[in-house]
Amino acid sequence: MEVARCVEEDWISLMQNLDLPDSVCRDWWSVISRRYGEEWRFYHTLSHIYAMMQLYHQWRERISELNTVALAIYFHDIVYDPQANDNEAQSIILFEKFAQDSNLSHEVVSRVSHMINCTISHSIENSGDDLDLCLFLDFDLAVLGQDPTQYKAYAQNIRKEYIHVDEESYRTGRTKVIQWNPDEVNTSGPQKSVDFKQG
């Protein structure tokens, strides 16, 4: 089954779990598919969501708040402009519009927004015992632990997204992005210190 169809089916299941009307499901799938299909995206596409959802299914027995983590997966990169520095904040704003249409509880909105916000640094300060958050962040960065062929494809696609950055600056920035800081390690390891998006 093609990636887009799998991601859409998971979305439909999520909407059913949340007991939301078909109209919300359809309207917001249209937004999601359009956003993740933007022409400047090469890595941050529905394929990234698909990969995260595969890990979500693999680890679902360890996830306490399944719907919350799934919402964070779908909305964490819904706004993605490689030349902007507020993608996470804008993704939260768009998620809040969905939440309003869906009448989600304040607790769910706050939780999902917090998860999305944590993708800015992939840091879990004071949240080391939050397994759902740790797993979500690990799913987002799982590509960093893939085999060389998959990692090479990832690196090439990220470079395409940052084609506006000159080679020297890009290499310097990416080196900082993928540095391992043992003093700030979470279950994912690598920390993001500049705006060259990791996962």
C-alpha positions in Angstrom: 0.0 0.0 0.0 1.3 3.4 -0.9 2.7 5.7 1.9 0.0 8.4 1.5 -2.8 5.8 1.8 -1.3 4.2 4.9 -0.9 7.6 6.6 -4.5 8.6 5.6 -5.9 5.3 7.1 -4.0 5.9 10.3 -5.5 9.4 10.3 -9.0 8.1 9.8 -8.5 5.6 12.7 -7.3 8.4 14.9 -10.4 10.5 14.1 -12.6 7.6 14.9 -10.8 7.0 18.2 -11.5 10.7 19.0 -15.1 10.2 17.9 -14.9 13.1 15.5 -17.3 13.7 12.6 -16.3 12.7 9.1 -16.3 16.3 8.0 -13.5 17.2 10.4 -11.6 14.1 9.3 -11.9 14.9 5.6 -11.3 18.6 5.9 -8.2 18.2 8.0 -6.8 15.4 6.0 -6.9 17.8 3.0 -4.9 20.3 5.1 -2.4 17.6 6.2 -1.8 16.1 2.8 -1.5 19.5 1.1 0.9 20.8 3.7 3.2 17.7 3.8 3.1 17.7 -0.1 4.5 21.3 -0.4 7.1 21.5 -3.2 10.0 22.6 -1.0 9.7 19.5 1.2 12.0 16.5 0.4 12.3 14.9 3.8 9.5 16.4 5.9 6.8 14.8 3.8 4.1 12.2 4.5 6.9 9.6 4.3 8.3 11.1 7.5 4.9 10.8 9.1 4.6 7.2 7.8 8.0 6.3 9.3 7.0 7.8 12.7 3.6 6.0 12.7 5.3 2.7 12.0 7.3 3.2 15.1 4.2 4.3 16.9 2.5 1.0 16.1 5.6 -0.9 17.1 5.7 0.7 20.5 2.0 1.3 21.1 1.9 -1.0 24.1 4.3 1.3 25.9 2.5 4.5 25.0 0.1 5.8 27.7 -1.7 8.4 25.6 -2.0 6.9 22.1 -4.3 9.6 20.6 -2.1 12.4 22.0 1.1 11.0 20.6 -0.5 10.4 17.3 -1.8 14.0 17.1 1.7 15.2 17.9 3.1 13.1 15.1 0.7 14.5 12.5 1.0 18.1 13.5 4.6 18.5 14.6 5.9 19.5 11.1 2.6 20.6 9.5 4.1 24.0 9.1 7.6 23.7 7.6 9.5 26.5 5.9 13.2 26.0 5.8 13.8 29.7 5.7 11.7 30.4 8.8 12.6 30.0 12.5 9.2 29.7 14.0 7.9 26.5 12.3 7.1 24.7 15.6 5.2 27.8 16.9 3.2 28.0 13.7 2.6 24.2 13.7 1.1 24.6 17.2 -1.1 27.5 16.0 -2.5 25.3 13.2 -2.9 22.4 15.6 -4.9 24.7 17.9 -7.2 25.5 14.9 -7.8 21.8 14.5 -8.4 21.4 18.2 -11.0 24.1 18.1 -12.8 22.4 15.2 -12.6 19.1 17.1 -13.6 20.4 20.6 -10.5 18.8 22.1 -10.0 19.2 25.8 -7.6 21.8 27.2 -5.5 19.0 28.6 -5.0 17.4 25.2 -4.3 20.7 23.5 -1.7 21.6 26.1 -0.1 18.2 26.0 0.2 18.0 22.2 1.4 21.6 22.0 4.1 20.8 24.6 5.3 17.8 22.6 5.5 19.8 19.4 7.4 22.6 21.2 9.9 20.0 22.5 10.9 19.3 18.9 12.7 22.7 18.8 15.6 21.3 20.9 14.7 17.6 21.3 15.5 18.2 24.9 13.5 16.6 27.8 14.5 18.9 30.7 12.6 17.9 33.8 10.7 15.4 31.7 12.9 12.4 31.8 10.2 10.2 33.3 7.7 11.2 30.5 7.9 8.0 28.4 5.4 9.2 25.8 7.4 12.4 25.1 10.7 10.4 25.0 9.2 7.9 22.5 7.7 10.7 20.4 11.1 12.5 20.1 12.8 9.2 19.4 10.4 8.5 16.6 11.2 11.9 15.1 14.9 11.3 15.1 14.9 7.6 14.4 16.4 8.2 11.0 19.7 9.2 12.6 20.1 5.5 13.7 19.3 4.0 10.3 21.7 2.1 8.0 24.1 4.2 5.9 21.9 4.0 2.7 18.8 5.4 4.5 20.8 8.0 6.3 22.5 9.1 3.1 19.0 9.6 1.5 17.9 11.5 4.5 21.0 13.8 4.4 20.5 14.4 0.7 16.9 15.4 1.2 17.6 17.7 4.1 20.3 19.4 1.9 17.6 19.9 -0.8 15.4 21.6 1.7 18.2 24.0 2.6 19.4 24.7 -0.9 19.2 28.4 -0.1 22.2 28.0 2.4 25.7 28.0 1.0 27.7 24.8 1.3 30.2 26.0 3.9 27.5 27.4 6.2 25.4 24.3 5.7 28.2 22.0 6.7 29.0 24.0 9.8 25.4 24.1 10.8 24.7 20.5 10.2 27.8 19.5 12.2 26.4 21.4 15.1 22.9 19.8 14.7 24.1 16.2 14.9 26.6 16.7 17.7 26.1 14.4 20.7 26.1 16.3 24.0 26.3 13.8 26.9 25.3 16.4 29.4 21.9 16.9 27.6 21.2 13.4 26.4 17.7 12.1 26.2 16.6 8.7 24.7 17.4 10.1 21.3 20.9 11.4 22.0 21.5 14.1 19.4 20.5 17.6 20.2 19.4 20.4 17.9 21.3 23.6 18.4 20.7 25.5 15.2 17.8 25.9 12.8 18.8 23.1 10.3 16.0 20.8 11.2 16.9 17.2 12.2 13.7 15.2 12.0 
